[in-house]
Amino acid sequence: MKKFDFDNVGKRMPYNVPDGFFDEARKRACAITGDGRQARKPQVLRRAAAIAAAAAVIIGAAVIGLHLRGERPAAADPQQLYLSLLADASDDTLEEMGANYMEEISND
């Protein structure tokens, strides 16, 4: 067997690899590590979870802030909401609402 002399290498590569070696190595590395498509799904889920958590914090802060100020969120029942508006309304507003209601009834 011929002994290799490093002093006479010059600019050529001192090592030889079979044809297609690097292509085959890339294919094997991709098979082991995956091609990167699967990495997007967890990233999207993490981003959605972060957005949901931020929204929950904002909503929680708003509810706590209303509670600490002594205010209640608007009633879900429209009749209760209407009655609370009537209780807070002035006499002039009530007279105007009554006049509008009577006008609507007379037009029907």
C-alpha positions in Angstrom: 0.0 0.0 0.0 1.2 3.5 -0.9 2.0 5.8 2.0 0.5 9.2 1.9 2.8 12.2 2.0 1.2 15.3 3.5 4.1 17.6 2.3 3.1 17.0 -1.3 -0.6 17.6 -1.0 -0.7 21.1 -2.5 -4.2 22.4 -3.2 -5.9 19.1 -3.7 -8.0 17.4 -1.1 -6.1 14.7 0.7 -9.2 12.5 1.3 -11.5 10.7 -1.1 -15.2 10.0 -0.5 -17.4 7.8 -2.6 -19.7 9.5 -5.1 -23.1 10.5 -3.5 -21.7 10.3 0.0 -22.9 13.7 1.1 -26.3 13.2 -0.5 -26.7 10.0 1.4 -25.5 11.5 4.6 -28.1 14.3 4.2 -30.9 11.9 3.7 -29.9 9.9 6.7 -29.6 13.0 8.9 -33.1 14.2 7.7 -34.5 10.7 8.5 -33.2 10.8 12.0 -34.0 14.5 12.9 -37.0 15.0 10.7 -37.4 17.5 7.8 -38.6 20.4 9.9 -42.3 20.3 9.0 -43.3 18.8 12.3 -41.6 21.7 14.2 -44.3 24.2 13.1 -47.3 22.5 14.8 -46.0 22.9 18.4 -44.9 26.4 17.6 -48.4 27.3 16.4 -49.9 25.6 19.5 -47.6 27.5 21.8 -48.5 30.8 20.2 -52.2 30.1 20.4 -51.8 29.2 24.1 -49.9 32.4 24.8 -52.6 34.5 23.1 -55.3 32.6 25.1 -53.4 33.2 28.3 -53.0 36.9 27.6 -56.7 37.2 26.9 -57.6 35.5 30.1 -55.3 37.8 32.1 -56.9 40.9 30.5 -60.4 39.7 31.1 -59.6 38.7 34.7 -58.0 42.1 35.4 -61.1 43.8 34.0 -63.5 41.7 36.2 -61.3 42.2 39.3 -61.1 46.0 38.5 -64.9 46.3 38.3 -65.3 44.3 41.4 -62.8 46.5 43.4 -64.6 49.6 42.1 -67.9 48.2 43.3 -69.5 48.1 39.9 -71.3 45.2 38.6 -71.3 44.1 34.9 -74.5 44.8 33.0 -77.3 42.4 33.7 -77.8 39.6 31.2 -81.6 39.9 31.5 -82.8 42.8 29.3 -85.8 43.5 31.7 -83.4 43.9 34.6 -81.2 46.2 32.6 -84.2 48.3 31.5 -85.4 48.6 35.1 -81.9 49.6 36.3 -81.8 52.3 33.6 -85.3 53.5 34.6 -84.2 53.8 38.3 -81.2 55.9 37.3 -83.1 58.1 34.8 -84.3 61.6 35.6 -87.9 62.8 35.4 -87.4 64.6 32.1 -85.9 61.4 30.6 -88.8 59.3 31.8 -91.4 61.8 30.4 -89.6 61.7 27.0 -89.5 57.9 27.1 -93.2 57.8 27.9 -94.0 60.2 25.1 -92.0 58.2 22.6 -93.8 55.0 23.7 -97.2 56.6 23.4 -96.3 57.8 19.9 -95.2 54.3 18.9 -98.5 52.8 20.2 -100.6 55.4 18.4 -98.8 54.7 15.1 -99.6 51.0 15.2 
